[in-house]
Amino acid sequence: GPVTAQDSDYFLLFNNNNDPLFVYGLGEDNRPGRFIEANDIACRMFGFTIEELTEKSLLDFIVPEEADSFLQICQTLPDFRYTLFETEIVNRKGRRIPLEISTHLFEKDGGALIISSTRDLTERRKAEDSLKQREKRYRTLFESSPMPYCSLDESASIVDVNGKWLEVFGYARSEV
């Protein structure tokens, strides 16, 4: 029968990993099968017990707008055996969680199984959004300043100038 983490000497490593880990089958049509195993962190992320998860597929959690992309990724697994991708899931509480999922296909007892390790990208996305907002604020201040400004690189070459700089020094942007 299918391997489960409890059947292995590696159960402690699997279950005590800091990242959500789960194992599921890949059907003959290369569609994801039901969960076979998941560590405690994965169960908490999805909001289900392992017993409840074994009645579900990862596809049940992927947001509808990304389901087709996920199914295309599954189609490539038999050829490439490994992939890393980003997607979003919706957990039991309805929370959308952006994830980076690393998958690896392996054979066990004549069947194709996938082990996936995930990373919650929520904090990374918040940091990226915050950085974009700061860059936008800087760009607005730089461009709307009544003072001429130019930005130089480490070799003192001009990298950027604002509109006031172009006006004061009489250059077109294409000349800088």
Secondary structure, 3 states (H helix, E strand, C coil): CCCCHHHCCCHHHHHCCCCCEEEEEECCCCCEEEEEEECHHHHHHHCCCHHHHCCCEHHHCECHHHHHHHHHHHHHHHHHCEEEEEEEEECCCCCEEEEEEEEEEEEECCEEEEEEEEEECHHHHHHHHHHHHHHHHHHHHHHHCCCCCEEECCCCCEEEECHHHHHHHCCCHHHC
